[in-house]
Amino acid sequence: MSSPWKRRVEIGPHVLFEGDCLEILPTLGPVDAVVTDPPYGIAYAKGAGGRGKHSRRNHSQPLKGDDKPFNPSPFLRWPCILWGANHYAARLPHGRWLAWNKLGDLEPWDSFSDVEFAWQNERAADRIFSLLWKGICQAEKANGGERGHPTQKPIALMQWCLGFLPKAQTILDPFMGSGTTGVACVREGRRFVGCELDPGYFEIACERIEREMRQPRLDLPAPPKLEQEALL
Ligand SMILES: C[S@@+](CC[C@H](N)C(=O)[O-])C[C@H]1O[C@@H](n2cnc3c(N)ncnc32)[C@H](O)[C@@H]1O
């Protein structure tokens, strides 16, 4: 029987699949939680990424899967955080809202939302995270300023999300795009499993996670202290 993915890439403990997550999901080992930014079902076609010198892709092509309503039900069996959930709230049970304030009142005339919402299947207080991210005004410049995906999320935002799932060791992002959740997992010491349908974004996700794995980590055990016998 053929595998449901086109490529399977291991980067340290992390595993990335190129293919349709709905086909890959039944073949996955155990995961503890889902953190994802799926296609919202809003027929997104033109993003802020544009075709500028910092962009490797033509971001004006339609986002895969965004032409039909998003069905969250396959993911609700795990503890999960789903971005864009205001677009499919009617298909969600009771949960809490996480809001990202993009501090967009600096540019109130533009066409970008000032706030984005995620939903978590947990009955707890709603929370808000503030980080500047409007048009060219971004508090975080990932990839040395290159935007890997037209709807790329800030790494710090996804790290904030992981803080609401403190016991989850293995995190699944079935719609990983350029792999931002994966980079956040590397930074937070979680294991990451990701799926992406688009080969170009899959490639970018692999590169970003590999690059993040090469970064020296501040939380590595301190090297043993040198004996100072010579001074005695
Ligand atoms: C909103 S984007 C995620 C962007 C991501 N948050 C980032 O920071 O780069 C959703 C992604 O899901 C992918 N996608 C759509 N349908 C899919 C499917 N059935 N399986 C896997 N990936 C899919 C799209 O190609 C798109 O890159």
The ligand as an SDF file (V2000), in Angstrom:
LIG
                    3D

 27 29  0  0  0  0  0  0  0  0999 V2000
   -3.1640   29.6860    6.9400 C   0  0  0  0  0  0  0  0  0  0  0  0
   -1.8860   28.7770    6.1980 S   0  0  0  0  0  0  0  0  0  0  0  0
   -0.7650   28.4810    7.5550 C   0  0  0  0  0  0  0  0  0  0  0  0
    0.3180   29.5190    7.6560 C   0  0  0  0  0  0  0  0  0  0  0  0
    1.1970   29.3200    8.8780 C   0  0  0  0  0  0  0  0  0  0  0  0
    0.5160   29.7580   10.0720 N   0  0  0  0  0  0  0  0  0  0  0  0
    2.5410   30.0400    8.7670 C   0  0  0  0  0  0  0  0  0  0  0  0
    2.9210   30.7480    9.7330 O   0  0  0  0  0  0  0  0  0  0  0  0
    3.2210   29.9110    7.7600 O   0  0  0  0  0  0  0  0  0  0  0  0
   -2.6380   27.2210    5.9620 C   0  0  0  0  0  0  0  0  0  0  0  0
   -1.7970   26.2200    5.1500 C   0  0  0  0  0  0  0  0  0  0  0  0
   -2.5140   24.9800    5.0740 O   0  0  0  0  0  0  0  0  0  0  0  0
   -2.1620   24.3580    3.8370 C   0  0  0  0  0  0  0  0  0  0  0  0
   -3.2020   23.3390    3.5580 N   0  0  0  0  0  0  0  0  0  0  0  0
   -4.4400   23.5220    3.0630 C   0  0  0  0  0  0  0  0  0  0  0  0
   -5.1150   22.3680    3.0250 N   0  0  0  0  0  0  0  0  0  0  0  0
   -4.2780   21.4060    3.5340 C   0  0  0  0  0  0  0  0  0  0  0  0
   -4.4140   20.0170    3.7880 C   0  0  0  0  0  0  0  0  0  0  0  0
   -5.5400   19.3600    3.5040 N   0  0  0  0  0  0  0  0  0  0  0  0
   -3.3760   19.3700    4.3550 N   0  0  0  0  0  0  0  0  0  0  0  0
   -2.2150   20.0110    4.6340 C   0  0  0  0  0  0  0  0  0  0  0  0
   -2.0240   21.3390    4.4250 N   0  0  0  0  0  0  0  0  0  0  0  0
   -3.0490   22.0350    3.8850 C   0  0  0  0  0  0  0  0  0  0  0  0
   -2.0880   25.5040    2.8280 C   0  0  0  0  0  0  0  0  0  0  0  0
   -1.2720   25.1840    1.7330 O   0  0  0  0  0  0  0  0  0  0  0  0
   -1.5080   26.6290    3.7160 C   0  0  0  0  0  0  0  0  0  0  0  0
   -0.1080   26.7430    3.5430 O   0  0  0  0  0  0  0  0  0  0  0  0
  1  2  1  0
  2  3  1  0
  2 10  1  0
  3  4  1  0
  4  5  1  0
  5  6  1  0
  5  7  1  0
  7  8  2  0
  7  9  1  0
 10 11  1  0
 11 12  1  0
 11 26  1  0
 12 13  1  0
 13 14  1  0
 13 24  1  0
 14 15  1  0
 14 23  1  0
 15 16  2  0
 16 17  1  0
 17 18  1  0
 17 23  2  0
 18 19  1  0
 18 20  2  0
 20 21  1  0
 21 22  2  0
 22 23  1  0
 24 25  1  0
 24 26  1  0
 26 27  1  0
M  CHG  2   2   1   9  -1
M  END
$$$$
